Amino acid sequence: MNNSAAIGYMILAAKALGWDKLEIKKLDLAMKSEMDFTTEDKAEEVYRSF
């Protein structure tokens, strides 16, 4: 999966939760930052331990 698809899933999930456009945009920016500075392995580790 590429970053655009992952962010697309995130946007769909946030919309399903009723988040407004500003909240989604903030999450979008935070995700892009994490994708730039966090390895996939670390992100998967965080997901599995959540």
PyRosetta script that sets phi, psi and omega in degrees:
from pyrosetta import init, pose_from_sequence

init()
pose = pose_from_sequence("MNNSAAIGYMILAAKALGWDKLEIKKLDLAMKSEMDFTTEDKAEEVYRSF")
pose.set_psi(1, 140.0)
pose.set_omega(1, 177.3)
pose.set_phi(2, -95.5)
pose.set_psi(2, 170.6)
pose.set_omega(2, -176.7)
pose.set_phi(3, -60.6)
pose.set_psi(3, -39.2)
pose.set_omega(3, -179.0)
pose.set_phi(4, -62.7)
pose.set_psi(4, -40.4)
pose.set_omega(4, 178.3)
pose.set_phi(5, -66.4)
pose.set_psi(5, -42.4)
pose.set_omega(5, 179.2)
pose.set_phi(6, -61.6)
pose.set_psi(6, -43.1)
pose.set_omega(6, 179.1)
pose.set_phi(7, -68.5)
pose.set_psi(7, -35.0)
pose.set_omega(7, 175.9)
pose.set_phi(8, -61.1)
pose.set_psi(8, -43.9)
pose.set_omega(8, 175.5)
pose.set_phi(9, -60.9)
pose.set_psi(9, -42.0)
pose.set_omega(9, 179.4)
pose.set_phi(10, -61.4)
pose.set_psi(10, -42.6)
pose.set_omega(10, 179.0)
pose.set_phi(11, -63.6)
pose.set_psi(11, -44.1)
pose.set_omega(11, 178.5)
pose.set_phi(12, -61.2)
pose.set_psi(12, -42.9)
pose.set_omega(12, 179.7)
pose.set_phi(13, -65.6)
pose.set_psi(13, -43.2)
pose.set_omega(13, 179.8)
pose.set_phi(14, -63.6)
pose.set_psi(14, -40.7)
pose.set_omega(14, 176.7)
pose.set_phi(15, -63.0)
pose.set_psi(15, -40.2)
pose.set_omega(15, 179.4)
pose.set_phi(16, -63.4)
pose.set_psi(16, -28.0)
pose.set_omega(16, 178.1)
pose.set_phi(17, -86.6)
pose.set_psi(17, -1.8)
pose.set_omega(17, 177.6)
pose.set_phi(18, 84.1)
pose.set_psi(18, 17.3)
pose.set_omega(18, 179.7)
pose.set_phi(19, -67.2)
pose.set_psi(19, 146.2)
pose.set_omega(19, 177.7)
pose.set_phi(20, -85.6)
pose.set_psi(20, 169.9)
pose.set_omega(20, -173.2)
pose.set_phi(21, -60.0)
pose.set_psi(21, -37.9)
pose.set_omega(21, -179.9)
pose.set_phi(22, -65.6)
pose.set_psi(22, -42.5)
pose.set_omega(22, 177.6)
pose.set_phi(23, -62.1)
pose.set_psi(23, -42.6)
pose.set_omega(23, -179.6)
pose.set_phi(24, -65.3)
pose.set_psi(24, -40.8)
pose.set_omega(24, 179.5)
pose.set_phi(25, -63.8)
pose.set_psi(25, -40.5)
pose.set_omega(25, 177.4)
pose.set_phi(26, -62.1)
pose.set_psi(26, -43.4)
pose.set_omega(26, 178.8)
pose.set_phi(27, -65.6)
pose.set_psi(27, -40.0)
pose.set_omega(27, 177.6)
pose.set_phi(28, -57.4)
pose.set_psi(28, -47.9)
pose.set_omega(28, 180.0)
pose.set_phi(29, -64.7)
pose.set_psi(29, -40.4)
pose.set_omega(29, 179.0)
pose.set_phi(30, -65.3)
pose.set_psi(30, -41.2)
pose.set_omega(30, 179.3)
pose.set_phi(31, -63.9)
pose.set_psi(31, -44.0)
pose.set_omega(31, 179.8)
pose.set_phi(32, -61.2)
pose.set_psi(32, -39.8)
pose.set_omega(32, 177.7)
pose.set_phi(33, -63.7)
pose.set_psi(33, -47.0)
pose.set_omega(33, 178.7)
pose.set_phi(34, -61.3)
pose.set_psi(34, -39.3)
pose.set_omega(34, 179.9)
pose.set_phi(35, -65.5)
pose.set_psi(35, -28.0)
pose.set_omega(35, 178.7)
pose.set_phi(36, -78.2)
pose.set_psi(36, -32.3)
pose.set_omega(36, -170.1)
pose.set_phi(37, -115.2)
pose.set_psi(37, -4.9)
pose.set_omega(37, -178.9)
pose.set_phi(38, -119.2)
pose.set_psi(38, 133.0)
pose.set_omega(38, 179.4)
pose.set_phi(39, -70.0)
pose.set_psi(39, 157.2)
pose.set_omega(39, 176.5)
pose.set_phi(40, -61.3)
pose.set_psi(40, -39.2)
pose.set_omega(40, 179.2)
pose.set_phi(41, -60.8)
pose.set_psi(41, -43.8)
pose.set_omega(41, 179.6)
pose.set_phi(42, -65.7)
pose.set_psi(42, -42.2)
pose.set_omega(42, 179.1)
pose.set_phi(43, -62.0)
pose.set_psi(43, -41.1)
pose.set_omega(43, 177.9)
pose.set_phi(44, -66.0)
pose.set_psi(44, -38.6)
pose.set_omega(44, 177.3)
pose.set_phi(45, -61.2)
pose.set_psi(45, -43.5)
pose.set_omega(45, 178.6)
pose.set_phi(46, -63.2)
pose.set_psi(46, -44.2)
pose.set_omega(46, 179.2)
pose.set_phi(47, -60.1)
pose.set_psi(47, -46.6)
pose.set_omega(47, -176.7)
pose.set_phi(48, -69.5)
pose.set_psi(48, -24.7)
pose.set_omega(48, -179.1)
pose.set_phi(49, -95.8)
pose.set_psi(49, -0.9)
pose.set_omega(49, -177.9)
pose.set_phi(50, -74.9)
pose.dump_pdb("model.pdb")
